[in-house]
Amino acid sequence: KNQCADIEWRLRPPEGTSRLDRLKIELGANIIRADRKLRGLPSPPLLCPKGGRALLEAYYKEPGRRKKKKVGRFGITTARGPSCDEIDTTIRQLYQIDPPPNTAAIAAIIYMFVEPDHRNQNIGALALDVISAIHTVQGVDFTVLVADDNGSGGLVRWYERNGYSKAPLMQDVLGSPGGEFGVAMIRPVRVEEGFFERCLIRWW
């Protein structure tokens, strides 16, 4: 199965961003890189575009191919969203942590998509780790999502194997009352030491 270093990760402005805005963002990124280089400083491991959302893309170079192929895309929020009573109660119940009211910083995975011929190759699990690292840099404490597997339970179990827990108290908060659009889930963010040396994220 693939390791993080096998994939090139690209952090982009969210889908729907105009070409002009993309060019402005790219120019800003190049200015930041040039400034850091002139001052003899390393570039930051990543910077998220303004606006509170981003698109993470996964590229893989297949053996015998010259070009890398986009094999996955993942929509995420990048701003520190506020907590609420339902989230605070969930955190206490699941993790035995008692944060001050409404102080836990929350970000979300909006969607995950891996190309069908590249599934079961660890790309989705790696993406969860990359997203967790991005959220850590953004000062987030927990990542949340709604897992929609049409009631089969397979996707929910996959998220559970990757560190997520069901969060029934958060169904309404995440816009899926009664599980209408899937199962609410949550995971503390984490990033291993040396992660950004092993896993290159190209930003903007």
GROMACS elastic network, one bead per residue, 0.5 to 0.9 nm:
[ bonds ]
;  ai    aj funct       b0    kb
    1   120     6  0.80673   500
    1   121     6  0.50091   500
    1   122     6  0.57391   500
    1   123     6  0.84017   500
    2     5     6  0.80834   500
    2     6     6  0.59753   500
    2     7     6  0.76078   500
    2   121     6  0.59730   500
    2   122     6  0.57381   500
    2   123     6  0.67422   500
    2   126     6  0.83317   500
    3     6     6  0.53657   500
    3     7     6  0.72644   500
    3   122     6  0.75421   500
    3   123     6  0.81509   500
    3   126     6  0.73091   500
    3   199     6  0.89648   500
    4     7     6  0.56442   500
    4     8     6  0.81281   500
    4     9     6  0.88328   500
    4   123     6  0.82514   500
    4   126     6  0.60896   500
    4   127     6  0.84836   500
    4   129     6  0.88753   500
    4   130     6  0.84460   500
    4   198     6  0.70294   500
    4   199     6  0.55337   500
    4   200     6  0.83540   500
    5     8     6  0.72506   500
    5   198     6  0.58039   500
    5   199     6  0.51797   500
    5   200     6  0.71524   500
    6    59     6  0.88532   500
    6    60     6  0.69094   500
    6    61     6  0.81616   500
    6   199     6  0.85565   500
    7    58     6  0.62346   500
    7    59     6  0.56440   500
    7    60     6  0.52167   500
    7    61     6  0.78920   500
    7   123     6  0.81989   500
    7   126     6  0.89559   500
    7   199     6  0.80376   500
    7   200     6  0.83887   500
    8    57     6  0.81765   500
    8    58     6  0.58400   500
    8    60     6  0.64436   500
    8    61     6  0.87285   500
    8    68     6  0.85317   500
    8   199     6  0.79906   500
    8   200     6  0.65932   500
    8   201     6  0.68403   500
    8   202     6  0.76696   500
    9    56     6  0.68514   500
    9    57     6  0.56867   500
    9    59     6  0.63600   500
    9   127     6  0.87221   500
    9   130     6  0.83921   500
    9   199     6  0.80208   500
    9   200     6  0.65460   500
    9   202     6  0.60794   500
    9   203     6  0.83902   500
   10    55     6  0.81139   500
   10    56     6  0.56987   500
   10    57     6  0.50726   500
   10    58     6  0.65437   500
   10    59     6  0.79194   500
   10   200     6  0.86097   500
   10   201     6  0.55995   500
   10   203     6  0.56711   500
   10   204     6  0.72637   500
   11    46     6  0.81764   500
   11    47     6  0.84394   500
   11    48     6  0.74042   500
   11    49     6  0.85969   500
   11    54     6  0.68077   500
   11    55     6  0.58442   500
   11    57     6  0.64445   500
   11   201     6  0.67676   500
   11   202     6  0.60533   500
   11   204     6  0.57758   500
   12    15     6  0.85120   500
   12    22     6  0.87353   500
   12    48     6  0.80359   500
   12    49     6  0.74217   500
   12    54     6  0.58054   500
   12    56     6  0.61437   500
   12    57     6  0.75627   500
   12   202     6  0.86076   500
   12   203     6  0.62956   500
   13    16     6  0.85239   500
   13    17     6  0.65141   500
   13    21     6  0.89239   500
   13    22     6  0.70093   500
   13    25     6  0.80470   500
   13    48     6  0.80846   500
   13    49     6  0.59326   500
   13    50     6  0.82186   500
   13    51     6  0.86363   500
   13    53     6  0.72295   500
   13    55     6  0.58173   500
   13    56     6  0.86527   500
   13   204     6  0.67876   500
   14    17     6  0.60360   500
   14    49     6  0.86117   500
   14    51     6  0.87997   500
   14    53     6  0.59243   500
   14    56     6  0.85814   500
   14    75     6  0.73237   500
   14    76     6  0.84994   500
   15    18     6  0.87296   500
   15    54     6  0.79197   500
   15    55     6  0.68756   500
   15    75     6  0.84578   500
   17    20     6  0.83161   500
   17    21     6  0.63939   500
   17    22     6  0.65266   500
   18    21     6  0.52234   500
   18    22     6  0.61895   500
   18    23     6  0.87017   500
   19    23     6  0.62287   500
   19    24     6  0.86906   500
   20    23     6  0.51369   500
   20    24     6  0.63184   500
   20    25     6  0.87098   500
   21    25     6  0.61619   500
   21    26     6  0.85691   500
   22    25     6  0.50828   500
   22    26     6  0.61144   500
   22    27     6  0.85492   500
   22   204     6  0.81875   500
   23    26     6  0.50480   500
   23    27     6  0.60799   500
   23    28     6  0.85504   500
   24    27     6  0.50968   500
   24    28     6  0.61966   500
   24    29     6  0.86841   500
   25    28     6  0.50435   500
   25    29     6  0.62394   500
   25    30     6  0.87307   500
   25    49     6  0.71194   500
   25    50     6  0.87211   500
   25   204     6  0.68312   500
   26    29     6  0.50631   500
   26    30     6  0.62775   500
   26    31     6  0.86810   500
   26   203     6  0.88896   500
   26   204     6  0.56664   500
   27    30     6  0.51546   500
   27    31     6  0.62370   500
   27    32     6  0.87145   500
   28    31     6  0.51186   500
   28    32     6  0.62995   500
   28    33     6  0.87244   500
   29    32     6  0.51459   500
   29    33     6  0.62572   500
   29    34     6  0.86362   500
   29    47     6  0.83329   500
   29   203     6  0.78641   500
   29   204     6  0.66145   500
   30    33     6  0.50570   500
   30    34     6  0.60357   500
   30    35     6  0.84815   500
   31    34     6  0.51033   500
   31    35     6  0.60253   500
   31    36     6  0.85664   500
   32    35     6  0.51815   500
   32    36     6  0.62142   500
   32    37     6  0.86009   500
   32    43     6  0.79254   500
   33    36     6  0.52540   500
   33    37     6  0.61721   500
   33    38     6  0.86963   500
   33    42     6  0.83906   500
   33    43     6  0.59050   500
   33    44     6  0.85021   500
   34    37     6  0.50715   500
   34    38     6  0.61373   500
   34    39     6  0.86411   500
   34    43     6  0.88722   500
   35    38     6  0.51944   500
   35    39     6  0.63161   500
   35    40     6  0.86662   500
   35    41     6  0.84739   500
   36    39     6  0.51967   500
   36    40     6  0.61942   500
   36    42     6  0.62258   500
   36    43     6  0.60221   500
   36    44     6  0.87714   500
   37    41     6  0.56644   500
   37    42     6  0.67149   500
   37    43     6  0.73977   500
   38    41     6  0.75625   500
   39    42     6  0.88510   500
   41    44     6  0.89294   500
   42    45     6  0.86348   500
   43    46     6  0.80244   500
   44    47     6  0.69556   500
   45   137     6  0.87851   500
   45   196     6  0.64569   500
   45   197     6  0.88707   500
   45   200     6  0.79620   500
   45   201     6  0.71340   500
   45   202     6  0.84632   500
   45   203     6  0.86207   500
   46   134     6  0.75492   500
   46   137     6  0.79845   500
   46   201     6  0.66722   500
   46   202     6  0.72670   500
   46   203     6  0.59644   500
   47   134     6  0.86227   500
   47   137     6  0.85447   500
   47   138     6  0.87087   500
   47   203     6  0.64373   500
   47   204     6  0.81317   500
   48    51     6  0.88627   500
   48    52     6  0.82281   500
   48    53     6  0.81760   500
   48    54     6  0.70310   500
   48    78     6  0.69086   500
   48   134     6  0.82407   500
   48   138     6  0.81681   500
   48   203     6  0.73632   500
   48   204     6  0.79675   500
   49    52     6  0.75079   500
   49    53     6  0.75188   500
   49    54     6  0.68091   500
   49    78     6  0.84931   500
   49   203     6  0.85776   500
   49   204     6  0.73486   500
   50    53     6  0.75119   500
   50    54     6  0.86027   500
   50    78     6  0.86513   500
   50    79     6  0.87265   500
   51    54     6  0.81808   500
   51    77     6  0.89689   500
   51    78     6  0.82500   500
   51    79     6  0.79104   500
   52    76     6  0.86507   500
   52    77     6  0.55728   500
   52    80     6  0.82897   500
   53    75     6  0.75333   500
   53    76     6  0.57889   500
   53    78     6  0.52369   500
   53    79     6  0.71885   500
   54    74     6  0.85279   500
   54    75     6  0.62047   500
   54    76     6  0.55889   500
   54    77     6  0.62205   500
   54    78     6  0.66536   500
   55    73     6  0.68806   500
   55    74     6  0.58065   500
   55    76     6  0.63681   500
   55    77     6  0.87341   500
   56    72     6  0.82635   500
   56    73     6  0.56621   500
   56    74     6  0.50705   500
   56    75     6  0.64066   500
   56    76     6  0.75707   500
   56   127     6  0.83514   500
   56   130     6  0.88905   500
   56   131     6  0.80832   500
   57    70     6  0.69667   500
   57    71     6  0.77673   500
   57    72     6  0.57428   500
   57    74     6  0.64136   500
   57    75     6  0.88949   500
   57   127     6  0.89606   500
   58    69     6  0.83215   500
   58    70     6  0.57262   500
   58    71     6  0.56441   500
   58    73     6  0.62315   500
   58    74     6  0.85109   500
   58   114     6  0.86754   500
   58   123     6  0.80362   500
   58   127     6  0.79661   500
   59    68     6  0.57431   500
   59    69     6  0.52204   500
   59    71     6  0.56108   500
   59    72     6  0.72011   500
   60    67     6  0.85950   500
   60    68     6  0.51204   500
   60    69     6  0.52750   500
   60    70     6  0.64475   500
   60    71     6  0.65499   500
   61    64     6  0.84117   500
   61    65     6  0.65097   500
   61    66     6  0.73055   500
   61    67     6  0.62875   500
   61    69     6  0.60898   500
   61    70     6  0.88918   500
   62    65     6  0.54793   500
   62    66     6  0.81203   500
   62    67     6  0.81464   500
   62    68     6  0.70423   500
   62    69     6  0.76218   500
   63    66     6  0.84430   500
   65    68     6  0.74797   500
   70    73     6  0.79171   500
   70   115     6  0.83149   500
   71   113     6  0.85428   500
   71   114     6  0.58455   500
   71   115     6  0.52711   500
   71   116     6  0.86548   500
   71   117     6  0.85561   500
   71   118     6  0.65591   500
   71   119     6  0.89457   500
   71   123     6  0.83754   500
   72   112     6  0.77356   500
   72   113     6  0.55195   500
   72   115     6  0.58614   500
   72   118     6  0.84401   500
   72   123     6  0.77181   500
   72   124     6  0.80633   500
   72   127     6  0.87534   500
   73   111     6  0.83655   500
   73   112     6  0.62932   500
   73   113     6  0.54180   500
   73   114     6  0.65804   500
   73   115     6  0.86997   500
   73   127     6  0.89672   500
   74   109     6  0.75456   500
   74   110     6  0.75144   500
   74   111     6  0.56768   500
   74   113     6  0.61247   500
   74   114     6  0.84405   500
   74   127     6  0.78613   500
   74   131     6  0.87866   500
   75   108     6  0.87600   500
   75   109     6  0.61348   500
   75   110     6  0.51059   500
   75   111     6  0.51627   500
   75   112     6  0.65521   500
   75   113     6  0.88598   500
   76   107     6  0.77247   500
   76   108     6  0.57740   500
   76   110     6  0.52285   500
   76   111     6  0.71820   500
   76   112     6  0.88461   500
   76   131     6  0.77986   500
   77    80     6  0.84405   500
   77    81     6  0.87369   500
   77   107     6  0.56331   500
   77   108     6  0.53015   500
   77   109     6  0.64852   500
   77   110     6  0.71959   500
   77   135     6  0.86212   500
   78    81     6  0.85738   500
   78   107     6  0.62639   500
   78   108     6  0.77860   500
   78   134     6  0.77794   500
   78   135     6  0.65393   500
   78   138     6  0.67307   500
   78   140     6  0.84762   500
   79   105     6  0.88203   500
   79   106     6  0.81428   500
   79   107     6  0.65314   500
   79   135     6  0.84715   500
   79   138     6  0.70537   500
   79   139     6  0.87156   500
   79   140     6  0.80163   500
   80   104     6  0.88722   500
   80   105     6  0.52015   500
   80   106     6  0.56369   500
   80   107     6  0.59799   500
   80   135     6  0.85148   500
   80   138     6  0.71045   500
   80   139     6  0.69277   500
   80   140     6  0.57312   500
   80   141     6  0.86061   500
   81   104     6  0.84915   500
   81   105     6  0.56111   500
   81   107     6  0.58123   500
   81   108     6  0.86997   500
   81   140     6  0.81750   500
   82   102     6  0.63651   500
   82   103     6  0.68174   500
   82   104     6  0.67502   500
   82   105     6  0.56173   500
   82   106     6  0.60739   500
   82   107     6  0.86918   500
   83    86     6  0.81306   500
   83    87     6  0.59485   500
   83    88     6  0.67241   500
   83   101     6  0.79424   500
   83   103     6  0.61263   500
   83   104     6  0.54466   500
   83   105     6  0.62336   500
   83   106     6  0.63331   500
   84    87     6  0.53548   500
   84    88     6  0.60688   500
   84    89     6  0.85814   500
   84   101     6  0.73902   500
   84   102     6  0.50810   500
   84   103     6  0.83339   500
   84   104     6  0.85079   500
   84   173     6  0.85585   500
   85    88     6  0.50696   500
   85    89     6  0.60589   500
   85    90     6  0.85280   500
   85   101     6  0.71974   500
   85   102     6  0.68811   500
   86    89     6  0.52416   500
   86    90     6  0.62112   500
   86    91     6  0.87315   500
   86   169     6  0.57019   500
   86   170     6  0.58354   500
   86   173     6  0.75627   500
   87    90     6  0.50007   500
   87    91     6  0.61815   500
   87    92     6  0.86716   500
   87   102     6  0.83331   500
   87   104     6  0.84500   500
   87   167     6  0.83982   500
   87   169     6  0.74106   500
   87   170     6  0.62941   500
   87   173     6  0.83061   500
   88    91     6  0.51403   500
   88    92     6  0.63113   500
   88    93     6  0.87075   500
   88    97     6  0.88229   500
   88    98     6  0.75407   500
   88    99     6  0.69571   500
   88   100     6  0.84034   500
   88   101     6  0.68877   500
   88   102     6  0.68519   500
   88   103     6  0.85419   500
   88   104     6  0.74700   500
   89    92     6  0.51275   500
   89    93     6  0.61791   500
   89    94     6  0.86100   500
   89    98     6  0.83660   500
   89   169     6  0.80079   500
   90    93     6  0.51281   500
   90    94     6  0.59849   500
   90    95     6  0.81479   500
   90   167     6  0.64812   500
   90   168     6  0.83450   500
   90   169     6  0.67208   500
   90   170     6  0.76820   500
   90   186     6  0.88290   500
   91    94     6  0.53352   500
   91    95     6  0.55361   500
   91    96     6  0.68802   500
   91    97     6  0.61384   500
   91    98     6  0.73139   500
   91    99     6  0.81408   500
   91   186     6  0.87866   500
   92    95     6  0.56465   500
   92    98     6  0.53840   500
   92    99     6  0.78720   500
   93    96     6  0.58261   500
   93    97     6  0.78675   500
   94    97     6  0.80757   500
   94   165     6  0.79132   500
   94   167     6  0.86607   500
   95    98     6  0.86724   500
   95   188     6  0.89427   500
   98   101     6  0.85633   500
   99   102     6  0.77474   500
   99   103     6  0.66111   500
   99   104     6  0.66340   500
  100   103     6  0.57773   500
  100   104     6  0.78587   500
  101   104     6  0.79620   500
  102   105     6  0.82827   500
  104   140     6  0.78278   500
  104   141     6  0.61536   500
  104   142     6  0.75589   500
  105   139     6  0.73259   500
  105   141     6  0.50989   500
  105   142     6  0.65548   500
  105   143     6  0.88399   500
  106   135     6  0.88147   500
  106   140     6  0.57172   500
  106   141     6  0.60627   500
  106   142     6  0.51281   500
  106   143     6  0.59292   500
  106   144     6  0.71351   500
  107   135     6  0.70184   500
  107   140     6  0.64729   500
  107   141     6  0.80579   500
  107   142     6  0.65426   500
  107   143     6  0.50515   500
  107   144     6  0.63240   500
  107   145     6  0.87710   500
  108   135     6  0.89896   500
  108   142     6  0.83770   500
  108   143     6  0.52628   500
  108   145     6  0.56179   500
  108   146     6  0.89548   500
  109   112     6  0.75001   500
  109   131     6  0.81560   500
  109   143     6  0.70877   500
  109   144     6  0.63821   500
  109   145     6  0.52497   500
  109   146     6  0.80633   500
  110   144     6  0.89287   500
  110   145     6  0.66748   500
  110   146     6  0.79134   500
  111   145     6  0.82137   500
  111   146     6  0.86072   500
  111   147     6  0.89289   500
  112   124     6  0.77023   500
  112   127     6  0.86977   500
  113   116     6  0.88074   500
  113   124     6  0.80199   500
  114   117     6  0.83731   500
  114   118     6  0.66192   500
  114   119     6  0.61873   500
  114   123     6  0.73712   500
  114   124     6  0.68385   500
  115   118     6  0.54395   500
  115   119     6  0.65303   500
  116   119     6  0.54445   500
  116   120     6  0.89737   500
  117   120     6  0.87395   500
  118   121     6  0.60833   500
  118   122     6  0.87563   500
  118   123     6  0.76869   500
  119   122     6  0.73076   500
  119   123     6  0.70917   500
  119   124     6  0.77601   500
  120   123     6  0.75206   500
  120   124     6  0.82356   500
  121   124     6  0.79919   500
  121   125     6  0.89406   500
  122   125     6  0.53542   500
  122   126     6  0.61586   500
  122   127     6  0.86187   500
  123   126     6  0.50879   500
  123   127     6  0.60874   500
  123   128     6  0.87435   500
  124   127     6  0.50084   500
  124   128     6  0.64169   500
  124   129     6  0.89348   500
  125   128     6  0.51675   500
  125   129     6  0.66727   500
  125   130     6  0.89071   500
  125   158     6  0.89456   500
  125   159     6  0.86072   500
  125   162     6  0.67871   500
  126   129     6  0.51615   500
  126   130     6  0.63170   500
  126   131     6  0.86496   500
  127   131     6  0.60051   500
  127   132     6  0.84127   500
  128   131     6  0.51195   500
  128   132     6  0.60788   500
  128   133     6  0.86134   500
  128   162     6  0.79481   500
  129   132     6  0.50099   500
  129   133     6  0.62027   500
  129   134     6  0.86652   500
  129   189     6  0.86961   500
  129   190     6  0.77958   500
  129   191     6  0.73442   500
  130   133     6  0.50320   500
  130   134     6  0.62238   500
  130   135     6  0.86360   500
  130   191     6  0.83428   500
  130   195     6  0.89288   500
  130   199     6  0.81607   500
  130   201     6  0.84151   500
  131   135     6  0.61394   500
  131   136     6  0.85076   500
  131   143     6  0.86705   500
  131   189     6  0.86797   500
  132   135     6  0.50832   500
  132   136     6  0.60915   500
  132   137     6  0.87379   500
  132   140     6  0.88562   500
  132   142     6  0.85321   500
  132   143     6  0.72162   500
  132   187     6  0.89533   500
  132   188     6  0.82521   500
  132   189     6  0.50466   500
  132   190     6  0.58288   500
  132   191     6  0.66955   500
  133   137     6  0.63557   500
  133   138     6  0.86730   500
  133   189     6  0.71702   500
  133   190     6  0.63387   500
  133   191     6  0.51080   500
  133   192     6  0.84020   500
  133   195     6  0.81364   500
  133   196     6  0.85804   500
  134   137     6  0.52657   500
  134   138     6  0.63674   500
  134   139     6  0.89164   500
  134   140     6  0.88094   500
  134   191     6  0.87987   500
  135   139     6  0.63976   500
  135   140     6  0.52120   500
  135   141     6  0.77109   500
  135   142     6  0.81257   500
  135   143     6  0.75441   500
  135   189     6  0.67851   500
  135   190     6  0.85321   500
  136   139     6  0.51896   500
  136   140     6  0.54161   500
  136   141     6  0.70585   500
  136   142     6  0.88093   500
  136   189     6  0.60560   500
  136   190     6  0.65524   500
  136   191     6  0.70067   500
  137   140     6  0.74726   500
  140   143     6  0.76137   500
  140   188     6  0.88551   500
  140   189     6  0.71251   500
  141   187     6  0.87890   500
  141   188     6  0.59724   500
  141   189     6  0.56676   500
  141   190     6  0.85827   500
  142   186     6  0.67071   500
  142   187     6  0.55934   500
  142   189     6  0.52306   500
  142   190     6  0.89413   500
  143   164     6  0.88941   500
  143   185     6  0.84869   500
  143   186     6  0.57321   500
  143   187     6  0.54132   500
  143   188     6  0.62549   500
  143   189     6  0.62887   500
  144   164     6  0.85385   500
  144   174     6  0.83652   500
  144   184     6  0.73390   500
  144   185     6  0.56618   500
  144   187     6  0.65520   500
  144   188     6  0.88346   500
  145   174     6  0.75934   500
  145   183     6  0.81189   500
  145   184     6  0.59184   500
  145   185     6  0.54550   500
  145   186     6  0.65854   500
  146   171     6  0.82963   500
  146   174     6  0.71396   500
  146   175     6  0.85760   500
  146   176     6  0.75837   500
  146   179     6  0.88527   500
  146   181     6  0.73251   500
  146   182     6  0.54511   500
  146   183     6  0.51731   500
  146   185     6  0.61057   500
  146   186     6  0.88984   500
  147   155     6  0.65595   500
  147   156     6  0.60094   500
  147   159     6  0.80327   500
  147   181     6  0.79499   500
  147   182     6  0.50307   500
  147   183     6  0.50323   500
  147   184     6  0.65113   500
  147   185     6  0.72076   500
  148   151     6  0.73970   500
  148   153     6  0.87542   500
  148   155     6  0.72217   500
  148   156     6  0.78464   500
  148   179     6  0.87468   500
  148   180     6  0.89613   500
  148   181     6  0.60487   500
  148   183     6  0.64372   500
  149   152     6  0.57208   500
  149   153     6  0.63050   500
  149   154     6  0.67330   500
  149   155     6  0.55696   500
  149   156     6  0.72713   500
  149   181     6  0.89956   500
  149   182     6  0.68631   500
  149   183     6  0.86103   500
  150   153     6  0.78253   500
  150   181     6  0.83305   500
  150   182     6  0.73091   500
  151   154     6  0.82937   500
  151   182     6  0.76781   500
  151   183     6  0.89414   500
  152   155     6  0.76490   500
  152   156     6  0.85110   500
  153   156     6  0.52404   500
  153   157     6  0.61748   500
  153   158     6  0.86712   500
  154   157     6  0.52160   500
  154   158     6  0.62539   500
  154   159     6  0.88125   500
  155   159     6  0.62958   500
  155   160     6  0.85828   500
  156   159     6  0.51875   500
  156   160     6  0.62099   500
  156   161     6  0.87368   500
  156   164     6  0.85883   500
  156   165     6  0.87540   500
  156   166     6  0.80903   500
  156   182     6  0.89647   500
  156   183     6  0.72816   500
  156   185     6  0.84015   500
  157   161     6  0.62041   500
  157   162     6  0.86535   500
  157   164     6  0.89753   500
  158   161     6  0.51371   500
  158   162     6  0.64774   500
  158   164     6  0.87723   500
  159   163     6  0.65166   500
  159   164     6  0.53520   500
  159   165     6  0.76885   500
  159   185     6  0.82671   500
  160   163     6  0.52296   500
  160   165     6  0.57444   500
  160   166     6  0.78826   500
  160   185     6  0.86897   500
  161   164     6  0.72312   500
  163   186     6  0.85135   500
  163   187     6  0.61977   500
  163   188     6  0.83363   500
  164   185     6  0.60458   500
  164   186     6  0.53242   500
  164   188     6  0.81669   500
  165   184     6  0.84773   500
  165   185     6  0.52983   500
  165   186     6  0.54660   500
  165   187     6  0.64577   500
  166   183     6  0.69169   500
  166   184     6  0.59749   500
  166   186     6  0.66683   500
  167   170     6  0.55520   500
  167   171     6  0.71366   500
  167   183     6  0.76645   500
  167   184     6  0.52725   500
  167   186     6  0.64830   500
  168   171     6  0.55014   500
  168   172     6  0.86760   500
  168   178     6  0.86341   500
  168   179     6  0.85524   500
  168   183     6  0.75188   500
  168   184     6  0.62901   500
  168   185     6  0.79289   500
  169   172     6  0.74883   500
  169   173     6  0.80757   500
  169   184     6  0.83208   500
  170   173     6  0.50072   500
  170   174     6  0.60633   500
  170   175     6  0.85862   500
  170   176     6  0.84867   500
  170   177     6  0.86474   500
  170   184     6  0.61113   500
  170   185     6  0.79911   500
  171   174     6  0.54251   500
  171   175     6  0.63902   500
  171   176     6  0.50379   500
  171   177     6  0.51437   500
  171   178     6  0.65873   500
  171   179     6  0.64656   500
  171   180     6  0.88305   500
  171   182     6  0.84672   500
  171   183     6  0.70134   500
  171   184     6  0.53496   500
  171   185     6  0.86914   500
  172   175     6  0.50854   500
  172   176     6  0.54248   500
  172   178     6  0.74919   500
  172   179     6  0.85742   500
  172   184     6  0.88063   500
  173   176     6  0.75439   500
  173   177     6  0.80437   500
  173   184     6  0.89174   500
  174   177     6  0.80299   500
  174   184     6  0.67977   500
  175   179     6  0.89338   500
  175   180     6  0.85656   500
  175   181     6  0.77726   500
  175   184     6  0.89492   500
  176   179     6  0.51683   500
  176   180     6  0.51401   500
  176   181     6  0.50479   500
  176   182     6  0.63512   500
  176   183     6  0.74590   500
  176   184     6  0.74482   500
  177   180     6  0.57393   500
  177   181     6  0.77717   500
  177   182     6  0.88633   500
  178   181     6  0.84072   500
  178   182     6  0.85721   500
  178   183     6  0.87096   500
  179   183     6  0.54911   500
  179   184     6  0.76522   500
  180   183     6  0.82806   500
  187   190     6  0.89947   500
  191   194     6  0.85960   500
  191   195     6  0.66150   500
  191   196     6  0.89790   500
  192   195     6  0.54046   500
  192   196     6  0.87928   500
  193   196     6  0.81655   500
  193   197     6  0.89520   500
  194   197     6  0.52935   500
  194   198     6  0.65622   500
  194   199     6  0.86847   500
  195   198     6  0.52828   500
  195   199     6  0.59073   500
  195   200     6  0.87018   500
  196   200     6  0.60383   500
  196   201     6  0.76916   500
  197   200     6  0.68046   500
